[in-house]
């Protein structure tokens, strides 16, 4: 049987496996170490799109963002050594965000290993601690086996990144081998007996709170968990940067636990007697460095449903812990109507009313450009399928607090605090889903790290709108600096560039805004530009976040005993 197979190079076999497993796009910076793959991709241009980014970090972040959006592994190709090092940030994000992703790294020839050959790195050792699986294919005959496993590992259980090194001489080997069958992911589900246990725990509650998060949420799962919450009047919150799971306009929505959490929601968490967690890890950002929930035994009863059994009880000991994917858990819960007290209705209404009050336009008009007011003015006119990408930094507080997230709209942001993420993520989504309005939030610091990817968008015809918050500082770090060492400014000031000229030079429409009343019209001009757009928002560094100012931080620090 093997003799009837058509001989192929390793590069051709690899590309054939990508197609078999449903991949249709990859992001790359080209390198001589995987020329055979690039050549094989030339022959399938009618079925596969290759996007050449301007930097490997951008390519990796684009692939990670696509994995978030689709639930299928985002594919990234980079060359050995420096290329892999640059791409490592995307792998770290994918690991912490539980995003399915496959990074394919060109590698030195097999007969030069362990000589410190040109750009030699041991990728198993390098990526082992930050990837779900890191490996190398040394035999072209095993490419189908490795690639099938890579897709399965990236998507099964708790999703995550896979890194595969591809020796350049292995890719040129010509062998005969059968293709693998298309992969299927493996997920745990909830049994009828476990559903009965869930019902007992939930019906005993007086003030339940549902917290959703993690990855693995498709539109059907999001609808199902919303149906469960609305049927039973259970208020819903989300983990950090997972606000798009439940429609924020629903009467059950209570807000998110992240960097912009309302004080009222934190207070309500303390009042809850049952916390039902579906999909979220209960990580540091969601729990405010593990302070809103005390490990290992939180004050309230805890039901923790997570796709990875090893994650349950890792930090918090649950009253009931179940291994199930968000999809399986949500579909099971959606069929459940609970016996509940009348207090659930008023409890749910209170939390939603608190959320609405906290997201009203700011009353103060002391800022020349107040993005809370500006975003509130446009949020109801945004399409239901808008995709919002978020960078790292305090500037995202305005988007997280004042926008309304909903399916099929999406909120895409790194939960590991990686600067430079939002622009490549926006470019990725705008390239692969051109029918969506894509809105990017990035600070001046993050923009300088990845703005070159605007040229990628311009080259390939994508039209994301980038809102560039320019306050001349690394805002989050300055906030911490002023809180701990007031007025001792060190390393957090940025000398402003001419961002409008930069953006225009990269092929984007651009303008600078300094007043709140000018934002809405500028936004409409950007939407109609027909190319990438950058709106520079000149904001006051004194307004360090949506909830405080530098002056207030300094005053609070001086009031501390011993100061």
C-alpha positions in Angstrom: 0.0 0.0 0.0 2.8 2.4 0.9 4.3 2.0 -2.6 1.2 3.5 -4.1 1.6 6.7 -2.2 2.9 9.8 -4.0 6.4 10.9 -2.9 6.3 14.3 -1.3 8.8 16.6 0.4 8.5 17.2 4.1 7.4 20.8 3.3 4.6 19.5 1.0 3.5 16.9 3.6 3.3 19.7 6.3 1.2 22.0 4.1 -1.1 19.1 3.2 -1.7 18.4 6.9 -2.5 22.0 7.6 -5.3 21.8 4.9 -6.5 18.4 6.2 -7.0 19.8 9.7 -9.0 22.9 8.4 -6.3 25.6 8.6 -6.8 28.2 5.9 -4.5 31.1 7.1 -1.1 31.5 8.6 0.9 34.5 9.7 4.7 34.6 9.2 7.9 36.4 8.8 9.7 34.4 6.1 13.1 32.7 6.8 15.5 30.5 4.8 15.1 27.7 7.4 11.6 26.8 6.1 11.8 27.6 2.4 10.3 24.3 1.5 7.2 25.1 3.4 6.9 28.5 1.7 7.4 26.8 -1.7 4.6 24.3 -0.9 2.3 27.1 0.1 2.8 28.7 -3.3 0.9 25.7 -4.8 -2.2 26.1 -2.6 -2.8 29.8 -2.8 -6.4 29.2 -3.8 -7.0 27.4 -0.5 -4.6 28.9 1.9 -3.7 32.6 2.7 -0.2 33.5 4.0 0.1 36.9 5.7 3.6 38.2 6.0 3.8 40.4 9.1 6.5 43.0 9.8 7.8 41.4 13.0 7.6 37.9 14.5 6.0 39.1 17.6 3.3 40.6 15.4 2.9 37.4 13.5 2.6 35.4 16.7 0.1 37.8 18.2 -2.0 37.7 15.0 -2.1 33.9 15.1 -3.0 34.0 18.8 -5.8 36.5 18.1 -7.2 34.3 15.4 -7.2 31.3 17.8 -9.2 33.4 20.3 -11.7 34.4 17.6 -12.3 31.0 16.0 -11.5 28.4 18.7 -9.3 26.7 16.1 -5.5 26.8 16.3 -4.0 30.0 14.9 -1.0 29.2 12.8 2.3 31.1 12.8 5.6 30.3 10.9 8.9 31.9 11.9 12.5 31.1 11.3 15.0 29.7 13.8 16.9 31.6 16.6 15.9 35.3 16.6 12.6 34.6 14.8 11.6 32.1 17.4 12.7 34.4 20.3 10.6 37.2 18.9 7.6 35.0 18.6 7.9 33.7 22.1 5.6 36.5 23.4 2.7 35.1 21.4 3.3 31.6 22.9 3.3 33.1 26.4 0.0 34.9 25.7 -1.6 31.8 24.3 -0.5 29.8 27.3 -1.9 32.2 29.9 -5.0 32.9 27.8 -5.7 29.2 27.0 -5.7 29.9 23.3 -5.2 27.2 20.7 -2.2 28.0 18.6 0.6 26.2 16.6 3.9 27.9 16.2 6.1 26.2 13.4 9.7 27.1 13.7 12.3 26.5 11.1 15.3 24.7 12.6 19.0 24.1 11.7 19.9 20.9 9.8 20.0 17.7 11.8 23.7 17.0 11.1 24.8 20.3 12.7 23.0 19.9 16.1 24.9 20.7 19.3 27.7 22.6 17.5 26.2 26.0 18.3 25.3 26.3 14.6 24.0 29.5 13.1 20.9 30.5 15.1 20.8 27.1 16.9 18.3 26.8 19.8 16.9 23.8 21.6 13.2 24.6 21.2 12.0 21.9 23.6 14.0 23.5 26.3 13.2 27.0 25.3 9.4 26.7 24.9 8.8 23.7 27.3 7.8 25.9 30.3 5.5 28.2 28.4 3.9 25.9 25.8 1.4 23.1 26.2 3.7 20.9 24.1 7.0 21.7 22.5 8.6 19.2 20.1 10.7 18.6 17.0 10.0 16.5 13.9 13.2 14.7 12.8 11.6 12.2 10.4 9.5 13.5 7.5 7.5 10.3 7.6 6.1 11.3 11.0 4.9 14.7 10.0 1.2 13.6 9.7 1.4 12.0 13.2 2.9 15.0 14.8 0.6 17.5 13.1 -2.5 15.6 14.0 -1.3 15.4 17.6 -0.5 19.1 17.6 -4.0 20.2 16.5 -5.5 17.8 19.1 -3.3 19.0 22.0 -3.9 22.6 21.1 -7.7 22.3 21.2 -8.4 19.5 23.8 -9.0 20.1 27.5 -7.6 23.4 28.4 -6.5 24.8 25.0 -3.0 26.2 24.6 0.0 26.6 22.3 2.0 23.9 20.6 5.5 24.6 19.3 7.1 22.4 16.6 10.6 22.8 15.3 11.2 21.8 11.7 14.8 21.0 10.7 15.4 22.5 7.3 16.9 19.3 5.8 14.0 17.2 7.1 11.7 19.5 5.1 13.5 18.7 1.9 13.4 15.0 2.4 11.2 13.2 -0.1 9.2 10.4 1.4 6.0 8.4 0.9 3.6 8.5 3.8 -0.2 8.5 4.3 -1.9 11.6 5.6 -3.6 11.6 9.0 -7.3 11.8 9.4 -8.7 15.3 10.4 -8.3 15.9 14.1 -11.1 15.9 16.7 -10.7 17.7 20.0 -11.4 15.8 23.2 -13.5 17.5 26.0 -15.0 16.3 29.3 -18.7 16.7 29.9 -21.1 16.7 32.8 -23.0 13.5 33.7 -26.6 13.4 34.9 -25.4 12.5 38.4 -23.1 15.6 38.5 -26.0 17.7 37.3 -28.0 16.5 40.2 -25.2 17.5 42.6 -25.0 20.9 40.9 -28.8 21.4 41.3 -28.6 20.6 45.0 -25.8 23.1 45.6 -27.4 25.9 43.6 -30.9 25.6 45.0 -29.4 25.9 48.5 -28.1 29.4 47.7 -29.7 32.7 48.7 -27.3 35.0 46.7 -25.7 33.0 43.9 -23.2 34.7 41.5 -22.1 33.1 38.2 -18.6 33.9 37.0 -17.7 32.9 33.4 -14.3 33.0 31.7 -11.5 31.1 30.1 -11.5 30.0 26.5 -13.6 27.5 24.5 -16.7 29.6 24.3 -18.4 29.6 20.9 -21.6 31.5 20.2 -23.8 28.5 21.0 -22.2 28.1 24.4 -22.5 31.8 25.1 -26.2 31.7 24.3 -26.7 28.6 26.5 -25.1 30.1 29.6 -27.1 33.3 29.1 -30.3 31.2 28.8 -29.4 29.4 32.1 -28.7 32.7 33.9 -31.8 34.5 32.6 -34.1 31.5 33.2 -33.0 31.4 36.9 -32.3 35.1 37.6 -28.7 34.4 38.5 -26.4 37.5 38.0 -23.4 36.9 35.7 -19.9 38.3 36.0 -16.8 37.5 34.0 -13.1 37.0 34.5 -10.6 39.5 33.2 -11.2 40.3 29.6 -13.9 37.8 29.0 -16.8 40.3 28.9 -18.0 39.1 25.6 -19.5 35.8 26.8 -22.8 37.2 28.0 -24.6 40.1 26.5 -23.8 43.1 28.7 -27.3 44.5 27.9 -29.0 41.4 29.6 -30.7 41.9 32.9 -28.4 39.3 34.4 -25.1 41.0 33.6 -23.2 42.3 36.7 -19.8 43.3 35.3 -16.3 41.9 35.1 -13.6 41.1 37.5 -10.5 42.8 36.0 -8.6 46.0 36.2 -11.6 48.2 36.0 -14.0 46.4 38.4 -16.7 48.5 40.0 -16.4 48.7 43.8 -20.0 47.7 44.0 -19.3 44.4 42.3 -16.4 43.6 44.7 -18.8 44.3 47.6 -21.5 42.1 46.1 -18.9 39.2 45.7 -18.5 39.4 49.5 -22.2 39.1 50.0 -22.6 36.1 47.7 -23.1 32.8 49.4 -22.4 30.7 46.3 -19.9 31.4 43.4 -20.4 29.3 40.3 -17.3 29.5 38.1 -17.5 28.1 34.6 -14.4 28.1 32.5 -12.3 30.6 34.4 -9.1 29.7 36.3 -9.6 32.3 39.0 -6.2 33.7 38.3 -4.4 36.7 39.8 -6.0 39.4 37.7 -9.6 38.1 38.3 -9.1 37.8 42.1 -7.1 41.0 42.6 -3.9 39.0 43.5 -6.0 36.4 45.3 -7.5 38.9 47.8 -11.2 39.1 46.8 -11.3 35.3 47.3 -9.1 33.9 50.0 -7.1 30.8 49.1 -7.5 28.0 49.7 -10.9 28.3 51.2 -13.1 31.2 50.0 -15.8 32.6 52.3 -18.6 31.4 50.1 -19.4 28.0 48.7 -17.6 27.4 45.4 -18.6 25.4 42.4 -15.7 25.3 39.9 -16.2 23.9 36.4 -13.1 23.9 34.3 -11.9 21.9 31.2 -8.7 20.8 33.0 -9.2 18.6 36.1 -5.8 19.6 37.3 -6.8 23.3 37.5 -9.7 22.5 39.9 -8.4 22.9 43.5 -5.0 24.3 42.3 -5.6 27.5 44.2 -9.1 27.3 45.6 -10.7 24.3 47.2 -14.2 24.0 45.7 -17.3 22.7 47.4 -17.9 20.9 44.1 -15.4 20.6 41.3 -16.3 19.3 37.8 -14.1 18.8 34.7 -16.0 20.0 31.6 -15.6 22.3 28.7 -17.5 25.6 28.8 -19.5 24.4 25.9 -20.5 21.1 27.5 -21.2 22.7 30.8 -23.3 25.5 29.4 -25.4 23.3 27.2 -26.1 21.1 30.2 -27.0 24.0 32.5 -29.2 25.6 29.9 -31.8 22.8 30.4 -32.0 23.4 34.1 -34.7 25.4 35.8 -34.0 25.7 39.5 -36.2 26.0 42.5 -35.2 29.3 43.9 -36.2 31.9 46.4 -37.9 35.2 45.3 -34.8 37.0 46.6 -32.8 35.9 43.5 -34.8 38.3 41.4 -34.1 41.3 43.5 -30.5 40.2 44.0 -30.0 39.9 40.2 -31.7 43.3 39.6 -29.5 45.0 42.2 -26.2 43.8 40.6 -27.3 44.8 37.1 -28.5 48.2 38.3 -25.1 48.7 39.9 -23.4 47.8 36.6 -25.6 50.3 34.7 -24.9 53.1 37.2 -21.2 52.5 37.1 -21.1 52.7 33.3 -23.1 55.9 32.9 -21.2 58.8 31.2 -18.9 60.5 33.7 -20.5 63.5 35.4 -17.3 65.5 35.7 -16.4 67.7 32.7 -12.9 68.7 34.0 -11.1 66.9 31.2 -10.7 68.4 27.7 -10.8 64.9 26.2 -12.8 62.5 28.4 -12.9 59.1 26.7 -15.6 57.8 29.1 -18.0 60.5 27.8 -16.8 60.0 24.2 -17.3 56.2 24.2 -20.7 56.5 25.8 -21.7 58.7 22.9 -21.0 56.1 20.3 -21.5 52.8 22.1 -25.2 52.3 21.2 -24.4 52.8 17.5 -21.7 50.2 17.3 -22.7 47.0 15.3 -23.5 43.8 17.2 -20.6 42.0 15.6 -17.9 44.6 16.4 -14.5 43.1 17.5 -12.6 45.1 20.1 -8.9 44.5 20.7 -7.3 45.6 23.9 -3.6 46.2 24.6 -2.0 46.3 28.1 -2.4 49.5 30.1 -4.7 51.7 32.0 -6.1 53.2 28.8 -8.1 49.9 28.3 -10.1 50.8 31.4 -12.3 53.1 29.3 -13.1 50.4 26.9 -13.6 47.8 29.6 -15.8 50.0 31.7 -17.9 52.0 29.1 -18.4 49.7 26.1 -21.2 47.1 26.0 -19.9 43.7 24.9 -22.2 41.1 23.3 -22.2 38.1 20.9 -21.5 37.9 18.0 -19.3 40.9 18.9 -16.0 40.0 20.6 -13.6 41.5 23.0 -10.0 40.3 22.3 -7.2 41.1 24.7 -4.2 39.5 26.3 -4.8 38.6 30.0 -1.0 38.4 30.7 -0.4 42.1 30.3 1.6 42.0 27.1 2.1 45.4 25.5 2.0 45.6 21.7 -0.7 43.0 21.4 -3.8 45.0 20.3 -2.6 46.4 16.9 -1.5 43.0 15.5 -4.7 41.4 16.9 -6.8 44.0 15.2 -5.0 43.5 12.0 -5.5 39.7 12.2 -9.2 40.0 12.8 -9.7 42.6 10.1 -7.8 40.5 7.6 -9.6 37.2 8.3 -13.1 38.7 9.0 -13.2 41.8 6.8 -17.0 42.2 7.3 -16.5 43.1 11.0 -15.8 46.5 12.3 -12.6 46.1 14.3 -11.7 48.6 17.0 -8.3 48.6 18.6 -7.4 50.3 22.0 -3.7 50.9 22.4 -1.5 53.3 24.4 1.4 55.3 23.1 3.8 52.8 24.6 2.2 49.8 23.2 1.7 51.5 19.8 5.4 52.1 19.5 6.0 48.3 20.0 3.9 47.1 17.1 2.6 49.9 14.9 4.5 48.5 11.9 1.8 46.0 11.5 -0.4 48.8 10.2 1.6 48.4 7.0 0.6 44.7 7.0 -3.1 45.8 7.1 -2.6 48.3 4.4 -0.8 45.8 2.1 -3.6 43.2 2.4 -6.6 45.6 2.4 -7.7 45.4 6.0 -9.3 48.4 7.7 -9.1 48.3 11.5 -9.7 51.5 13.4 -7.0 52.1 16.0 -7.7 54.4 19.0 -4.3 55.5 20.2 -4.3 56.9 23.7 -1.4 59.4 23.9 -0.7 60.7 27.4 3.1 60.7 27.2 3.7 58.1 29.9 3.7 54.4 30.6 0.4 54.9 32.4 0.0 51.7 34.5 3.5 51.8 35.7 3.3 55.5 36.5 0.2 54.8 38.5 2.0 52.1 40.6 5.0 54.4 40.9 3.0 57.3 42.2 1.2 55.1 44.7 4.4 53.6 46.1 7.0 56.4 45.4 5.0 59.6 44.8 6.7 62.3 42.6 9.8 60.1 42.2 9.4 59.6 38.5 11.8 57.2 36.9 11.7 55.5 33.5 8.0 56.1 32.9 8.0 59.2 30.7 7.6 58.9 26.9 8.8 61.6 24.5 5.8 61.9 22.1 6.2 61.2 18.4 4.2 62.6 15.5 1.8 59.7 15.4 -0.3 61.1 12.6 2.7 61.3 10.3 3.8 57.8 11.4 0.4 56.3 10.7 0.1 58.0 7.3 3.5 56.8 6.4 2.4 53.2 7.1 -0.6 53.6 4.8 -3.3 54.6 7.3 -5.8 57.4 7.5 -5.1 59.4 10.6 -6.0 62.5 12.6 -5.4 63.8 16.1 -8.2 64.6 18.6 -7.9 66.8 21.7 -11.5 67.5 22.6 -14.4 65.2 23.6 -16.8 66.8 21.3 -14.6 66.1 18.3 -14.4 62.3 18.8 -17.6 61.0 17.3 -17.2 62.8 14.0 -13.6 61.7 13.7 -14.7 58.1 14.4 -17.2 58.3 11.5 -14.5 59.6 9.2 -12.3 56.7 10.2 -15.1 54.2 9.5 -15.5 55.6 6.0 -11.8 55.9 5.2 -11.6 52.6 3.3 -8.1 51.8 4.8 -6.6 51.3 8.2 -7.3 54.3 10.4 -5.5 55.7 13.5 -7.1 58.3 15.7 -4.6 59.8 18.1 -6.3 60.7 21.4 -4.3 63.3 23.3 -5.3 62.6 27.0 -4.3 64.2 30.2 -1.8 62.1 32.2 -3.3 63.4 35.4 -6.4 61.3 34.5 -4.4 58.1 35.2 -7.4 55.7 35.2 -11.2 55.8 35.0 -11.3 55.8 38.8 -8.5 58.0 40.1 -5.9 60.7 39.4 -2.2 61.1 40.0 -3.1 63.9 42.6 -5.3 61.5 44.5 -2.7 58.8 44.5 -0.1 61.2 45.9 -2.6 62.4 48.5 -3.4 58.9 49.6 0.3 58.1 49.8 1.1 61.1 52.0 -1.7 60.2 54.3 -0.2 56.8 55.1 1.4 56.4 58.6 5.1 57.1 58.5 5.0 59.0 55.2 
